[in-house]
Amino acid sequence: MLKKSLWVGLITLPLLGLTSTAHAALKVFACEPEWGALAQEIGGKLVDVNVATSALQDPHQIQAKPSLIARVRNADLVICTGAELEIGWLPVLLQQSGNAKVQPGQLGNFAAADYVRKLDIPTQLDRSQGDVHAAGNPHIQMDPRNIALVANALGARLQQIDSSNASQYAQNLSSFSQRWQQAMARWTTQAAPLKDIAVISRHKAYPYLYEWLGMKEVAVLEPKPGVEPTASHLQGLLTSLKSTHVRMTLYSAYQDPKASEWLSKNGNIPAIKLPFTVGGTDGAKDLFSFFDDTLTRLLAGANTK
């Protein structure tokens, strides 16, 4: 009897190991914090999420380091913004990784911008105009309505890739969507005082935010997208704005605040830092608090002047 029990135990142990391996978490590589946060909301314990960048990094300017290549090599799913935001580094990661399942066109490659309506699509391409994105403005995460659209598409993709857990992904997506719709209703009411106010942007980063809230962008501090503003440019801009009632100038957490602070000091226009993505400020800890904190900062800025 002892020998029989020992034999059964020796058979059972390897089987337990196989079962554990079969249910290993799906490895997700997210280019930006917002998509890592969304993948975690929908995937829960079924996913192991690794984010390539932080909120204090310019997503346009990332180095394709060997450590990132190694993460892509082991990924089951790569989630990025797309719309050329990562054009300078993502193709290198994908090519060097040798991971066939996450290449463009495969189920393991997910571009969030494919599922929303893009704004600021250029009528003609001219690199002399600065860092212009041919597919339109890629900063889609600034509108919670876009997050909802991407969530639905991402939920469907996770169910395709990990079909054995499809019901759990569907349940997680349903829970997230319900909470998100409730939050959007609250944000829309809260943001009502922001409608029609005039603002200045540090970079062309907020067209989706402005469309959602009905705010008006009257100027951009950069003379061209991606080009740092000079002192003479800022002075000329300030002169041209004397007859415009600008309520605030906005810049993202990863950006140098000097130009915005100069305008604030010399033009008496409040400079407001926005988190831009999850982790950009202490208050933006997840997708929900990201929008909570963004609106809190905008409303405070609007009431300053």
C-alpha positions in Angstrom: 0.0 0.0 0.0 2.9 2.4 0.9 4.6 1.7 -2.5 1.3 2.3 -4.3 0.8 5.6 -2.6 4.3 6.7 -3.3 3.8 5.8 -7.0 0.6 7.8 -7.2 2.4 10.8 -5.6 5.2 10.6 -8.2 2.7 10.7 -11.0 0.7 13.5 -9.4 3.5 16.0 -8.8 4.5 16.4 -12.5 0.8 16.7 -13.4 0.4 19.6 -10.9 3.4 21.3 -12.5 1.9 21.0 -16.0 -1.4 22.4 -14.8 0.3 25.4 -13.2 2.2 26.1 -16.5 -0.9 25.8 -18.6 -2.6 28.6 -16.6 0.4 30.9 -16.6 -0.5 34.6 -16.9 -0.7 36.1 -20.4 2.4 38.3 -20.9 1.4 41.8 -22.0 3.8 44.5 -23.1 2.3 48.0 -23.1 4.1 50.9 -24.7 2.4 53.6 -22.6 1.0 53.6 -19.0 -2.6 54.1 -20.0 -2.7 50.9 -22.0 -0.9 49.0 -19.3 -3.5 50.2 -16.8 -6.4 49.3 -19.2 -5.0 45.8 -19.8 -4.8 45.3 -16.0 -8.4 46.4 -15.6 -9.6 43.9 -18.2 -7.1 41.1 -17.6 -7.0 41.2 -13.9 -5.1 38.2 -12.5 -5.0 36.6 -15.9 -2.3 39.0 -17.2 1.2 39.9 -16.4 1.6 43.5 -17.6 4.9 45.2 -18.3 5.0 48.9 -19.3 7.8 50.2 -21.5 7.5 53.9 -20.5 6.6 56.1 -17.6 4.5 59.2 -17.4 7.6 61.3 -17.0 9.0 60.2 -20.4 8.2 61.7 -23.8 6.5 58.8 -25.6 7.9 60.1 -28.9 11.5 59.8 -27.8 12.2 56.4 -26.4 15.4 54.4 -26.9 15.0 50.8 -28.2 17.1 49.3 -25.4 18.0 45.6 -25.2 15.9 45.3 -22.0 12.8 46.4 -23.9 13.6 44.0 -26.8 13.8 41.2 -24.3 10.4 42.0 -22.9 8.8 42.1 -26.4 10.5 38.8 -27.2 8.6 37.1 -24.3 5.3 38.9 -24.9 2.0 37.3 -25.9 0.4 40.7 -26.6 1.9 44.1 -27.5 -0.4 47.0 -26.8 0.6 50.4 -28.1 -1.0 53.7 -29.2 -0.1 53.4 -32.9 -0.8 56.4 -35.2 3.0 56.7 -35.5 3.5 57.8 -31.9 6.1 55.0 -31.4 7.4 55.2 -35.0 11.0 56.0 -33.8 11.4 52.9 -31.5 8.6 50.3 -31.7 9.5 48.9 -35.1 13.0 48.2 -33.9 11.7 46.4 -30.8 9.4 44.2 -32.9 12.0 43.4 -35.5 14.8 42.6 -33.0 12.6 40.6 -30.7 12.1 37.8 -33.3 8.6 37.2 -31.8 6.4 36.3 -34.7 3.1 36.5 -32.8 3.4 40.2 -32.0 4.3 41.5 -35.4 1.9 43.9 -37.2 -1.1 42.1 -38.5 -1.0 39.4 -35.9 -3.4 38.9 -33.0 -0.6 39.7 -30.6 -0.2 43.2 -32.0 -2.8 45.8 -30.8 -2.8 49.4 -31.8 -5.3 51.4 -29.7 -5.6 54.3 -32.2 -7.1 51.9 -34.8 -10.4 51.9 -32.8 -11.1 55.6 -32.5 -11.7 58.6 -34.8 -8.4 60.5 -35.2 -8.2 64.3 -35.1 -5.7 66.7 -36.7 -5.1 64.5 -39.8 -2.8 66.6 -42.0 -4.0 67.5 -45.5 -0.4 67.3 -46.7 2.8 65.8 -45.4 5.7 68.2 -45.0 8.4 67.5 -42.5 9.4 71.1 -42.5 6.2 71.6 -40.4 7.8 69.7 -37.5 6.9 66.4 -36.0 3.7 65.8 -37.9 1.8 62.5 -37.7 0.4 61.3 -41.0 -2.3 59.2 -39.3 -3.6 62.1 -37.1 -2.9 63.2 -33.6 -2.0 60.1 -31.5 -2.8 61.4 -28.0 -6.1 59.7 -27.9 -6.0 58.8 -24.2 -7.1 62.3 -23.2 -10.7 61.6 -24.0 -12.4 59.0 -21.8 -14.8 58.1 -24.6 -11.8 56.8 -26.5 -10.8 54.7 -23.6 -14.2 53.1 -23.7 -13.9 52.2 -27.3 -10.4 50.8 -26.9 -11.5 48.8 -23.9 -14.1 47.0 -26.0 -11.6 46.2 -28.7 -9.0 45.1 -26.2 -11.4 42.9 -24.4 -12.3 41.1 -27.6 -8.7 40.7 -28.5 -7.8 39.2 -25.1 -10.7 36.7 -25.5 -9.3 35.7 -28.9 -5.7 35.2 -27.7 -6.6 33.4 -24.5 -9.9 31.8 -25.4 -9.9 29.4 -22.4 -10.4 32.4 -20.2 -12.7 34.3 -22.5 -15.6 34.4 -20.0 -13.5 35.9 -17.3 -12.2 38.6 -19.7 -15.8 39.3 -20.7 -16.9 39.6 -17.1 -14.0 42.0 -16.3 -14.8 44.1 -19.3 -18.4 44.4 -18.4 -17.5 45.5 -14.8 -15.0 48.0 -16.1 -17.4 49.4 -18.7 -20.2 49.9 -16.2 -17.9 51.7 -13.8 -16.4 53.8 -16.6 -19.8 54.9 -17.9 -20.8 56.0 -14.4 -17.5 57.9 -14.1 -17.9 59.6 -17.5 -21.3 60.9 -16.5 -19.8 62.3 -13.3 -16.9 63.9 -15.2 -19.1 65.5 -17.8 -21.2 67.2 -15.1 -18.1 68.2 -13.2 -16.4 69.7 -16.3 -19.3 71.9 -17.4 -17.6 75.2 -16.3 -14.7 74.4 -18.7 -16.8 74.7 -21.8 -15.8 77.5 -24.3 -12.8 78.7 -22.2 -9.7 79.7 -24.1 -6.4 77.9 -23.4 -2.8 77.6 -24.7 -1.1 74.3 -25.1 2.6 73.6 -24.6 2.4 70.9 -27.4 -0.3 69.7 -29.7 -1.2 67.1 -27.1 -4.8 67.8 -26.1 -7.2 68.0 -29.1 -9.2 65.0 -27.8 -9.4 66.6 -24.4 -10.6 69.9 -25.9 -13.2 68.2 -28.1 -14.6 66.3 -25.2 -14.8 69.3 -22.9 -15.6 72.0 -25.4 -12.5 74.0 -24.6 -10.8 76.2 -27.2 -7.1 76.1 -28.0 -6.1 79.6 -29.2 -2.3 79.0 -29.4 0.5 76.4 -29.0 3.8 77.4 -27.4 5.8 75.2 -29.8 6.3 77.1 -33.1 6.1 73.7 -34.8 5.2 70.3 -33.3 8.3 69.0 -31.4 10.2 72.3 -31.8 11.2 74.1 -28.6 9.8 77.6 -28.4 12.5 80.4 -28.4 12.3 83.6 -26.3 11.5 85.7 -29.3 8.6 83.3 -30.3 7.2 83.4 -26.8 7.4 87.2 -26.7 5.6 87.4 -30.1 3.0 85.0 -28.9 2.4 87.0 -25.8 2.0 90.2 -27.8 -0.5 88.6 -30.1 -2.6 87.3 -27.2 -3.1 90.7 -25.5 -6.7 91.0 -26.8 -7.6 87.4 -26.0 -8.9 86.3 -22.7 -6.8 83.2 -22.1 -7.6 81.3 -18.9 -4.5 79.1 -18.7 -1.6 77.4 -20.5 -1.3 73.6 -20.2 1.7 71.4 -20.2 2.2 67.7 -19.6 4.1 66.2 -16.6 7.0 64.9 -18.8 7.6 68.4 -20.4 10.0 71.1 -19.3 7.7 73.7 -17.7 10.0 76.7 -18.3 8.1 78.1 -21.4 4.8 77.7 -19.7 6.1 79.3 -16.5 7.6 82.2 -18.5 4.2 82.9 -20.1 2.5 82.6 -16.7 4.9 85.1 -15.2 4.9 87.7 -18.0 1.3 87.3 -19.2 -0.4 86.5 -15.9 -1.7 83.2 -17.4 -1.8 80.3 -15.0 0.5 77.4 -16.0 -1.2 74.1 -15.2 0.5 70.8 -15.3 -1.6 67.8 -16.4 -0.7 64.2 -15.7 -1.1 63.3 -19.4 -1.3 59.6 -18.5 -1.4 57.3 -15.5 1.4 58.1 -13.1 2.0 61.7 -14.3 1.0 63.1 -10.9 0.6 61.7 -7.4 -3.1 61.8 -7.9 -3.2 60.0 -11.2 -2.7 56.4 -9.9 -5.0 54.6 -12.3 -7.3 55.4 -15.2 -10.1 56.7 -13.0 -8.0 58.9 -10.9 -6.1 60.1 -14.0 -9.2 61.8 -15.2 -10.3 62.9 -11.7 -6.9 64.6 -11.3 -6.9 66.1 -14.8 -10.3 67.7 -14.2 -9.4 68.9 -10.7 -6.3 70.7 -12.1 -8.3 72.2 -15.1 -11.0 73.5 -12.8 -8.5 75.0 -10.4 -6.7 76.7 -13.2 -9.9 78.1 -14.7 -10.8 79.6 -11.3 -7.4 81.2 -10.8 -7.9 84.0 -13.2 
